[in-house]
């Protein structure tokens, strides 16, 4: 026992000021509430559309802005957008320039948007579902599986060209994810920790097999193709791949938005979510499988582009706080915009050579990430 | 049953913003034959208990006696092997999870997050079971959340970040979140575990003032004696005793279940049982002598000598 026998009665503790020495403090979060979630989404959408319009005018071939926009408005049948109609007297774009804009730059720009958007939103979901701020779309071994699938197709010479490689990558991604699911679930219940461990194991295994196959074949041409694939690139973008990826992205996005409230309920963990009325296991299955399918498609289109899925969700939460009802749409829009500009840089700064976009995402992404981490520490 | 002078008057004074409107008849909680085992090891076995409506029922028992498991079975965070749980006459196993969350709210002992949420965000989570996927928070939701924050004396903290709160403040916010679920039953899993005595007392007073039917696992026996109307003692997965604090908290039971020697007196102000525990003889300090009030010592030296 301790304490003097004669004590003054303690001061009443029902008031909260200064409790435990915690200094009352104002909230300094930049409040998106002042312009509203709708406002910020509209603003980001406008920026994204503007970015696409500007990005397609930038490139190796010397094509004027006016020419670029004329091509697009022609093809889209939007007479109102025609710069000619504004009386600026543009000459009609040449056939070659029209091809460059419509068959190369625009699908590539849109592909960058779709891939960036998809990676960012999958990263946001994975970070919440696994309660792990380090989570990214490749956590479940999907990228390693895709790489192995692509490599096998390239090496075996199956299916000429990119369609075959993409199909191989998608098949590899699915196979890896199925393995992770089999290991990570126990009688129908998904446990994040088991899934992460299974994902790491499967990822390492696929990586080892990939290295082995490359060494075994020792074909410099195949090795070069494989290297290109592994670093991630949007150079092979075509309308066909973009359309598939865009449709999957939109479907996944709607499904994710539908679960935004449930994801918020995970703030204090799975038991808290369950006691708030969320069917934790069902939500996990639906969202993880959707994440895996979407990631598989994205990797099949562009290879494994790193850092977008890890970085963008943190950046968005830094800007608007942790509410998924705003984090999910904004991650999508800003992720698309981010990868579009990174890819534009990657294909132009060392003109005529092109940098792998994954190299640029890491070089830009890592310093930005560190900056955000430091800011967060100060604020916490 | 002994009255509780400081709270008796406020029990039914209608402090709760809105009691659950689901069932006009409130029977309270009724647990029948609940058993749960993991890999052949029985954790709780054939539990029978009731938690009367509008009362606080305390669930006691030493570590490993199955308290948390039983609470998880009641809140359906784990499905029991057998047995049924009724709340106000409704079989909880038949409810969808969302409907369950409208009737039953849980406060865990230490639920934390690294999300950068504000206090108001956390309290609004309590409206999750009432809102569809795409609905925003209505002004009613916000009003309820503010009312609940006022109820736990945290309204000034609405815009504060979670990470800046003390342990006691966090538990009060969790309690406010539970209130905004407008439950018929409050399930508390050792809610005062990490709190100092002042915060523990204030949290339990808030629970008592809410007037909600409450089923709470508690570690501190004196806290349980002070605040609970009804006690249930678990021992190795079975119900060992139940009744009022005076009926349950006897020296014999404390010896049998907790394996401690204790004197049971009467709290001078609440009239509730007051437990004093005795350490095993061999660890008593050699110099321990009975202290006689007023004998040759200032309070200071006495304090030093006893500490």
Interface residues (C-beta under 8 A of the other chain):
Chain A: X1 X2 X3 X4 X5 X6 X10 X13 X14 X15 X16 X19 X20 X21 X22 X24 X25 X26 X27 X29 X133 X257 X258 X259 X260 X261 X262 X264 X265 X267 X268 X269 X271 X272 X274 X275 X276 X277 X278 X279 X317 X321 X322 X323 X325 X376 X379 X380
Chain B: X75 X76 X77 X97 X98 X99 X100 X101 X102 X104 X105 X106 X108 X111 X112 X113 X114 X115 X116 X117 X118 X121 X122 X125 X126 X128 X129 X131 X133 X134 X135 X136 X153 X154 X156 X157 X159 X160 X161 X163 X164 X165 X166 X167 X168 X169 X181 X198 X199 X202 X293 X299 X300 X302 X303 X306 X307
